[in-house]
Amino acid sequence: MQCFIYKSNKKAELYLYLDKQDDFSSVPEAILKSIGHPEYVMQLEITPERKLARENAADVLKGIEENGFFLQMPPATYTTPINLH
């Protein structure tokens, strides 16, 4: 499946995957407001077997098929407590 990937201009490392370029009609208004103006990044052919940097390709495809889009959230940041003793 051809996917069109957009990044949020409000939240770092948040990406939106669509199956049609510039067609945000399936994305809920609340999500569009929270991510700001989506900025086009690239077009990518995604198959269930394809290796992606942070997501499982099958999950991306399933999200697009079921919802019309897939939202890749920023990675969780963990802080390690500092032991001063």
Secondary structure, 3 states (H helix, E strand, C coil): CEEEEEECCCCCCCEEEECCCCCCCCCCHHHHHHHCCCEEEEEEECCCCCECCCCEHHHHHHHHHHHCEEEECCCCCCCCCCCCC
